[in-house]
């Protein structure tokens, strides 16, 4: 009887461990992630942005809020330690740096171009079409971590790591790794989805008295 009890106990302990070790292949998770992204019309969240490594030796931590509306509309508002705002209206990206009295205006990539990391969240591009997908092993979290290597060489980053919840595939973290080994990570909290964000939230008016730079860095 004692041996039977020990055997049943060993089996009961082994089953959960084995179940936790099982996970679908990365391509299947990527397909599920794309379906979830397609179902999210808009979302807002708080974020913590950290950057470390590469050419910058001292880690930097910033905080703020983000609002996204598909396709291509975004508003990133940094509240600390330095106030700055990045707004996309779906055609143009405006980077407003109040302390520098400067606005930088850039054109968003076309729909068939590999998306920037931020535009990936805003619904431009397709996961499986634009990236080679694999597991980002060794990341040490309870989340699913997908490594997304762009199929077309990007100047700003070498690859992405997207961390999603296993049950819902909701994006919790987004990391970009650049060519110098620097890691830029956004961790999201207080996520709210499909709340009907108005387009006015993604409109930007250039403040008077600021310097305006365009794609070619020339004054406008």
N, C-alpha and C positions, 0 to 999 in steps of 0.2 A: 504494500500500500504506500509506504514512504517513497519507494522508487517511482511509483506511478504519479504521486503528487509532484515530485521533483521534475519529472518529465513534462507534465502538463504546465508547470510553472515556466520551464525553459521555453516551451513552445509559445506560451502567452507573451513572454518577453521578446521573443525573436520576431514575431509577426509584425508588431509596430515598427521595429527597427528596419526590417526588410521593406516594409511599405514606404517608409520615409526615404529609403535609398533609391526607390524607383522614381523616375521622372520621364516625361515624354522627350522625344528628340527635339533638338533646338529648332529645327525647321517647323515642326508642328506648333511649338510655342510661338514662333514668329508669325505663323498664319493666324493663330488666335489673337495675338497682339494687334495685328493689322485689322482684324474684324472689330476689336474693341475700339481702336482708334477711329475707325470709320463710324462707329455708333455714337461717339462723343462729339456733339456739335460745338460745345464750348465748355470751358472749365476755368476755375480760378483757384489759387492756392497761395499759401505762404511758402517762402523758400529760404534755405541757407545755401549760400554759394561759397565754396572753398576752392582755392587754387594752391597747388604746391608742386615743387620740383621744377625741372626744366631750367630755364635761365633765371627764374625767380627763386632764391634760396629760402626766403622767409615766407611761411604759409600766410595766406590772406583769407579772411573770412568776412563775408558780406551777407546782409539780410535784406529782405524785401517781399514784395507781392508780385504775382503774375496773373494775367488774365489772357486767355487764348480763345479765339473764335475761328472756326474753320470756314473757308480755307485761307490760311496765311495771315490772319490778323492776330497781333500780339501786343501786350503792354507789360513791360518789365519795369517795375518801380523799385529802385534801390533806396532804402531808407537809412542804412548805416553801413559802414562809418561815413561814407560819402554819398550824398544825394545825387542820383542820376536817373535818367529815364530813357528806355528804348521802346519805340512804338513802331509797329508795322501796320499799315492800312491795307495790306494785301498787294500793294504795288511798290511802295517805297518804305524804306526803313529810316527812322529818324533817331539819332542818338543825341540826346540833350544833356550837356554837361554844364550845370549852372555855375560851378566854381570857375570854370574856364571861359564862361560866357560864349559857348560854342555849340553849334548844331551841325552834325555830320549827316548828310543825306546820301543814301545808297539805294541802288536798284535791286530788288529781290530777284533771285535766279528764276528762270522760266520753269514751267511745270515739269519738263522732261529732264531738267538738270538735277544732279544729286543734291539733296537738300542740305542746308546747314543744320547743325545740331538743334538749334532753336526751332527752325521751320519744320523739323521732323515732328515735333510735338503739335505743330499747327496744321498738320494734315497735308503737307506738300511732300510728294514722293511716296514710294511704296517700300516696305521693309524688305521683302524678298527680291524685288526687282532691282533696288538700288544698292543693296548690301549683300555681302557674303556673311551668312549667319552661322555662329557656333556658340558653344557654352563658354562663358568667361570663368573658367575654373580657378580656384584659389582665392575667390573674392571674400569668402568667409562670412556670408550673411544667410539668413533664412529665406531670402527672396530668390527668385529665379534671376540669374544674371546672364543676359545675352550679349555676346560680343558681335558688333556690327562693323564690318570692314567695308568701306565704300568701294564699289566696283570701279569707280573712276577716281583717279588720284585727286585728293583735295589738298589745297595749300594750307588750310587752317587746322586740320586735324588728321591723325593717322587712322583712328577708329573710335567707335563709341562703345560704351557699356551701358545697357539699359536694364535696370532692376525693376521687376514687376512682382506683384503678389501672386503666389501660385494659384490661389482659388479664383481670383477675378481678373488677373493680368492687368491690373491698374498700375500705371507707371508711378513708382515711388522715388526713383533716383535716375539721374542721367549724368554720365561722366564722359568727357572727351579727353583723349590722350593725343598730345601733339607730337611733332617729329622730334622734339628735344626731350620727350619723356614727361612733360608737365601734365598734371591731372587737374581738370576743372570739373567739379562735381556740384550738381544741384540736388538737394534733398527737399522733397515737397511734403507739406503737411496741410491739414485743414482743407483738403481738396473738396470742391463742389463742382458737380457736373451738370450740364444741360439746364442751366438756370435762365437761359434767354438773355445773354449779355447784349446790350445795345451797341450798334455800330459806332455811336458817338464816343464810346469809351476808347476807340482805336483811331480817332481823328487827332491830328496834331497841328497846332498853329505855332509857327515860329515866333518866339518872343521878340519884341523890338530890341535893337541894340546889340544883338549877338552876331558873331561871325558865323557864316554859313559856308560849309565845305561840301562839295559834291563828290561823286565817285572818283573823279580824277584829282581830288584834293585841291581843286581850284576854287576861288571865291565865286559866289553866285550872286 
